Structures are given as C-alpha cells and as structure tokens.
Amino acid sequence: MPASPDAQGAHELAVRLIAELTERRMTIAVAESLTGGLVVAELVSVPGASAVVRGGVVAYATDLKSTLLGVDAELLAERSPIDPEVAMQMAEGARRLAGRDGAPADLGLATTGVAGPDQQDGHPVGEVWIGVALGDRLEAKGLMLAGDRASIRWAAVAGSLMFALELLAE
C-alpha cells in the first residue's frame, strides 16, 4: 500500500482508471518526465493491469523527448519541455511507441513539469503539464502544485490519472 496521502489518492485513481480501461477494452501508454515512472508504476500495481497497460517511457532528459517520443525539437528549443504542446506530443509519442500490429495504444498519457527544488527554464517549481492523446483528440491540462519535490510528483501522478478519467467520461 502506498505510504503518503498523495500516493494513496493516486493509487485509488489508478484502480479506477484500470477498471475503466478494462471495461472499454482499451490500452494505455505513458510518457513521463518529472514523475520519473511513478504513473506507470501506479498503474501496474493494480491487479489486472497487464490487460490494458502497454508500457511507459521515462524521457527525463529534454533531448529524449524528441529522440524517443518524437516531440518537435524546435518546439523544445523554443518553449522548453514545460509546455502544453510538449505534453500532448509526448502523449501521442507514447501511444505510437507502445502500439501493436501497426495501431497505436488507445490512450496516451504524459507528464512534464518542474518538481523542484529549483525553477527550470524560467518555469516555477510546481508548474506541471499533463498531456492526453485519445483517438484523434490531443488535450493538455496545466497544474500549479505546491509542496516539496515528493509532494509535487505524487500530486502530478494523481492529476494525470484524474485527467485521463475525466476525458474518458466525456
């Protein structure tokens, strides 16, 4: 069982998301930066996750967002990795990478932002962007989170899982 309240909330959201994806017979792929694998770890901690989780990529370094996930290098250079368009391109890249038989995963989920302790590229600690790729839809959601590094990372995990659930409910 996760230790902190933030982690507990993230785990409950992961359980809900796995159940929703299983019911819909959909797959998910994850691309992470500031969360460093916590999103996919939460998803695969849920029994039955193997039916829907295709995989995850931790693209912590900026250049890996481009070389692994296909994020536009000019966009990264111009805006930095802390950007809504970057988050959406990361989500789409995860879908493509984790596809099967020529088809992408059904849902791509991505996190990028600043967990601290210092600002990055002029972006404050706690600025987080979540990207979702679902079918032809690309959506991004910005969060401004407070707390220490661990709290920000866990809140980003919970926020990303909640955003995916919200979009699936539409």
Beta strands, then each sheet from edge to edge (+ up, - down):
strand 1: 28-32
strand 2: 53-58
strand 3: 107-113
strand 4: 127-134
strand 5: 137-144
sheet 1: 2+ 1+ 3+ 4- 5+
end
